[in-house]
Amino acid sequence: MQVMSPRLRRAVRAALLLRCPRCGQGRLFRGMFSMPQRCEVCDLAFEREPGYFVGAIYVNYAATAALTIGGFLLLDAYTTISLTLQLVLWSAVGIAFPLWFFRYSKAIWLAVDFFFSPEDPPLRLIRKRSA
C-alpha cells in the first residue's frame, strides 16, 4: 500500500529542501528572506499573483500556534515550571519560531499549490529575447 503519490512525495521533499516544486533543483531563496521571482532552472513563477503568499502566513501562524500552545500545555502538565517562566519561554518561541519557519511556510504553500495546480496560469509575461 502506497501512502503518498510520487508527485506529492516530490512536492513535500522539495518544500523541506527549499527547492522549486516543479524541477526540485532551483533554490527558492537567495538569502534568509529574499526570494527570486522565478526558478533559475525551470523558470516556474514563484509568485503567481499579488498576495499569492497570504496562505503561507496562515501556514506559519498555524504551526506557531500549535507549537506554542501544545508546548505550553505539555510543560504545564508534566513539569513544575512557574507560569511566569513558561510565558517568557513560549513568548520567545512565539517570536523566534515564525522568523525561522518563514522560508518553510512559503515553500510548503508553493508545494501545495503546485501539487493541486501544477502548471503556470495561462496568462504569463513573455520575456523579451536579447538580440
KAJOLIN-V515448 format. One record per helix or strand of 2 or more residues. SS is the DSSP state (~ for helix, > for strand). FROM is the first residue (numbers start at 1). TO is the last residue. If there is no record, write none. Layout:
BEGIN
ss=SS from=FROM to=TO
ss=SS from=FROM to=TO
END
This chain:
BEGIN
ss=~ from=6 to=16
ss=~ from=54 to=78
ss=~ from=83 to=116
END
